[in-house]
């Protein structure tokens, strides 16, 4: 079998991963995938104080690396992961506006996370995915994902809790995103963050720059920025506290990527289990590469899966085109300067929605798995993780400190497995109800 498939030309109907469209259509669809990932991949670095150009650049490079390591057979786009936001903010003490002065510390943690992720990928490639699914069943992964969103809640709320205008603008931004997600049609419904942000940006421009109701958007840096130039690269700084805090995010990325690959398999009707380990490895290596250059940690993107579901075009060559467009944007300082003109209240409103969606995604995992919360083991696991994450429970051992995300992650795994399996039900374990005798047979 050759390293890459022989893509057959297809001009109509559903296009399989090993088929291709004419070059012009491939380029257009690649651009559409860039638009799909843009809202999240541009927002994530802003929330962490990273350079948007650098993040976009490494998302493109990471996607090409993923394409090569999976033999061009698994259609996926790698973009900035929101799972890093809470731990990066905690590790760097980022204030929420402007460049992150401690970005090197965060990058060291991102590289460490990539190493753990790549090691898991290699292990999965050699041994299969069964042990991952046993280690982190849906009740655990759902609890961890929900805890991340809850841990980020204070960041979102604080960002729109200043002046009355800022609060109102943040809430209106959240409403606009919601309206697009609920009332939009076709592809628009798949891009609520991007379209909602654009509408909110325009509204802020009218109210602030036009009517003088708030601090106007300053376009000076946008005018000065060159159309073509190098992004701002940064080197990692390796510190034990940051590495230990950020590295566990690898477990979240594993769960997320596993779900995405299973979803793509369902859409395409193909068995991608043999590629799961290579997918993890590629994602981990892309995160390492991004961390060494100043970019964010990356993961496969549900937004791009949504585009595939709508268009029914799964050709992996489309993602090569998308990666090329992303790399070009990375070398445009004008693009980065435009992203940085997004007003603080608008960013805060977007964060309110995005962080809430992260928390809600945990619940969605439980619903899809039909997690049984009458089982006290499941209930206690979720309860401990949610409160540890929401309350930012910090465990300190000498100079080492592990924040709420790490505590929730390891806590969920440990509690679930330490409790073991048993017949205890909620009424029996919590309310003292007598045990029920299970039926025989």
N, C-alpha and C positions, 0 to 999 in steps of 0.2 A: 504494500500500500504506500502511495506517495505521501510526502510530508503534508502537502496541501491538496485539497480536492480539485478536480477539474470542473470549474464553474461553467455550467451549460447556459446558454442564452435563453432567456424567457421574457417575452414581451407583454404578457397579459396574465391575469389571474394571480393566484397565490404563488409567491416566489420562495423556494426553499433555501436553506442556508448554503447549499452547494450549487445554487443557480445564480444567475446574474442578469441584471437589466442592462440596456444600452448605457454607454458611458455618461451621456448627458443626464439621464434619469437617475443614475447612481449618484452623481454629484448633487443633484437637487435633493434627493432623499437623505444624503449625508448631511447637508446643510440643515434639513429639518430635524435631524437627531441632535445637532449642535444646539438648535433653538430649544429643543426639549430639555436638554441637560443644563442649559445656560442659567436658568433661574436659580437652581440649587448650587451649581458649581461656582457661580459668581457670589451668591449670598454667603455660603459657608466660610470662605476666606475673610470676608468683611467682618463676620461675627467673631472671628478669632484674631483679627488684626494682621492677616497675611496679605501678600500682594496678589490681587486677582489675576494679573497677567501670568504670574508664575504658576498659580493653581491651574489655570486653563491650559497652559503649555504642558504641564505634567499629566493632566488628564488625557490629552491627546497622545503623548508618548506612552503612557500607561496602557491606553487602549490598543496601540500598535503592538506593545509587548504581549498583552493578553492574546491578541490575534495570532501572533507567531507561536506562542507556547501552547495554545490549544489547537494548533494546526489549521487555523482558519475555519474551524467547524462549529464553533459556539458563538452565536451572535450576541455580543454584549458591549456596552460602553462603560468605561470606568470614569467616575466623577468624584468630586470631593465628598467625603463621608461626614454626615452630621454627627455620627457617633463620637467623633473626636472633640466636638465643641466644648462640652462640659469639662473634660479632663484637661484640655489645653488651657482653658480659662483658669482652672484651679491650679495647674502647674506653674503658670506664668504670672498669675495675679493681674491679668489683663483687665483694664478699666472699661473697655467696651467701645472706645472711639480711637480712630487713628491707627498708625502702625503699632504692632505689638513690640515693645522694647526688649522682651525676653524671648523672641521667636526662636533663638538658637536652642534654648532649653526644651521648647516644645518639639522642635525638629528631632532632637536626640531621642525623645520619647516615641515619636512617630517611627523613626528608624527601628527602634527596639520592638515596637508593635509589628512592623513589617517582618522582622526576623522571626518572631513567634508565629505569625500568620503563615509565612513561607514554610516553616518547619512542620506546622500542622498539615499544610498542603502536601508536603512530601510524604508524611506519614499516611495520610489518606490515600494518596496515589499507590502506596505500597500495600496498604492493608484494607482499604475500603472505608465506607462512611458509617458503618454500623456503630462503631464505638463513639463517634461524635453524637449520633442521635441518642445513644444511651446516656452519655454524659450530660447532654443538654436537651432534654425533651421539651416540647412546646411550652409546658407550664413554666419552665426555667427561662427559656429564651424570651417568652412574653413578659415575664416579670422584670428581666434585665432591661429590655427595650423600654418598657413603661417607666422604669425607675430613671432611665436616662432623661426622658422627657420631663418628668417631675423635678429632677435635679436642676434642669435648665430653667424652670419656671420663674425663679426670682430674677434671672438675667433679663428675660423678656419683659417682665412687669416693670422692673426698674428702668428699662430703656424708654418707656412711655409714661413714666410717672412724674415728669417734671411739670412744666407749665400746662395750663388747661388746653392750649392749642395742640401741644405735643400728644397729650392723651387722646384728644378727639381725633387727631390725624392718624395715630396708631390704630385706633379702633376702626376708623373708616377704612384704612388699608386692609385690616383683617376681614372686614365685611366685603370689600371688593374682591378679595381672593376667594372668599366663600361663594359669592354670587357667580363668579366665573366657573368655579368647580361644580356648582349645582345647576346653574341655568345655561352654561355654555353648551355649544353644539360642536360635534365632530372633534377635530384636533384641538380647538380652543379649550375644550373641557379637560384636555390632557396637560394643558400649560397654565394652570391657575396662578402659580407663583409669578411666572414671567409676565403674564397679561395683567394680573392684579397689581403688580409692582409698577408696570408702565402707566396704568390708569391713576394710581395713587401719586406717582411722580408728577404727572401732568396736572393733577388737582393741586398738589403742593406748589407747583410752579406758578399757577394762577393766583392762589391765595397769598403766597409769600412774595414772589417777585413782582406780581401784578398789582395786588391790593395792599401789600405791606403789612399783612397780619402776622408774619413771623419772620425769622431770620432767612433772608433770601439765599437761594442756591448760588454759590460762587463758581462761575465758569472760567476763572482766570487760568487755573491749572490745565483745564481742558484745552483752552486756546494755545497754551504754551507747549503742550505735549506733542511729540513727533508722531507721525503716522507709523513709522517703522523704527524699531530700536530693541535693544535687549531688555528682557524683564529683570527684576531685581532678585538676584540669587542670594541665598543665605546659607551658611554652614551650620551643621548641628553642633550642639554642645551637650555632651553626655553626662548627666547627673543622675545618681541612683534614685532619688525621690521621684523625679519626673518620669524616668523610665518605668519604674514599678507602677506608677499611677496610670500611665498611658498604655503600656503594653497589654493589659487585659482586654482592651478594646478589640483585640484580635478575635476573642470569643464571639463578640457581637458580629463582627464582619463574617466570621465563619457561618453563623446562623443565618445572616442576611443573604449571603452569597448562595448558600445551599438552597434557600427558599427560591431565589431568583432562577437558579439553574433548573430546579424542579419545575418552576413555572414555564420556562422556555421549552422544556421537554414536553409539557402538556400542550402548549400552543402549536409546536411543530410536529408532534406525534413521533418524536425520536427519543431514543434512550441515550441520555447524556451522562449517566452514572460513571462510565469509564473516564470521563473528562473532568469530573468534579475535583479530584486532587490536583490536576494540572491547572484548573481554574483558580483554586485557592493559592497555589504556588505562584501563578502569574500575578494575582492581585497582591500577594505579599511582596514580591519583588518590585512591583510597580510602586508600592507604598515606600519601600526602602529607597528606591531611586528618587522619588518625590521628596522624601525627607532629607536626603543629602543635598538637594538643590534649592530647598526653600519652599516646597509645595506642601499641600495638605495630604493627609492619608486618603486613599481612594477606595472605592468599592463599586460593584456593579449597580446600575441605576434602574429603578423601577419606572422612572419617567420614560426611558427609552424602550422598555418593555411595553409600555402603554402604546407608544407609537407603532410598534410592531403589531400589537393586537388590532389596532385600527386599520393599518394599511395591509396587513397580512403579507408583508415583504420582510423576509428574514435573511436575505442574502448578507453574508458576512462582509462582502466587499463594500457594502454601504457604510460599515463602521470604519473601514479604512479611509473612506472619503471624509467621514465625520471627524476622525482623528486629525486628518490633514487640515481641515478648516480650524480646528481648535488650536493646533500648533501655530497657524498663521495669526490667529487672534492673540496668542501669547506674545508674539513679537510686534504687537502694536500698542505702544504706550498711550496712544489716543484712546484706545478701547479701555484700558485700565483706568485712565483719568475719568472717563465717562461713568464707569461703574462707581467710582469713589465720590461722584457728585450726588449719589442717592442720599436724600436727607435722613438724619437720624431717626425721626419719628416714623418714617416709612420703613426703615430697616427694623425698627422695634415692632411695628405691626406685623411685618413678615415673620419675625422671630416668634411672635405670639402664636401665629398659626402653625409654623413649622415645628416648634417645640411641642405644641399641643398634639400635632399629628404623630410625632414620635411616640408620645405617651399613649395615644389612642391606638397606634399600631400594635402595641403590646396586647391590648384587649382584642384586637382583630386576630392576632395569632391564637389566642385562647378560643375565640369563637370558631375559627376555621378548624381547629383541632377538636372542638367540642370538649374542652377541658372540663373535667368533673370537679367542681368546687364543693361538692358534698363530701369529697375525700379530704380529710383534715390535712393530709400530707401536702396536697396541692395548695390548699387554702393558706396554711402556715408559711409555706415557701414563698408564695406571692406576697403575703402580708409583710413578712420580714424584709424582703427586697424592696418593696414599694416605700416603706417608711424609712429604711436606711438611705435610699436614694433621695427621697423628697426632703428629708431632714438633713441631708449631707453629713451623715454619720461618719466621723473620722476616727480611725483606729491608729493610735500612736505607739510605736515601739522604739524607744530611744529617740534618735534623730529621724527615724523613718515615720512617715505619716501617709496613710491610705485614705483618700477621700470617699465621698458617698457613692460614686460610680463603682469604684473598685470594691468597696464594702458590699454594695448590692449585688455585684456580679459574683464574687466569691461566696458571699453569704447565701445566695439562691442555690448555687451548686452544692455547697456543703450541707445546708439544711435539708435539701431534697434527698440527698444520698444518706445522710446520717439518720434521718427519720425512717428510711427504708420503706418497704411496701407493707401495708397492713390493712385490716378491714375497718379501721376506725372511721367513723363518719362525723360530720360536723356536730350533730346533735349529741352524739356520744362523747366526743372529745372536748367540746367547749361548754355545752349546756348540761352535761351530766346525765343525759338520757341513757336508759339501759341499752346495752348492745343488742343489735338485731341478729337473730340466727339466720345465716345465709341458707337459702334453699339448697336441698341436696340434688344431686344429679347433674 
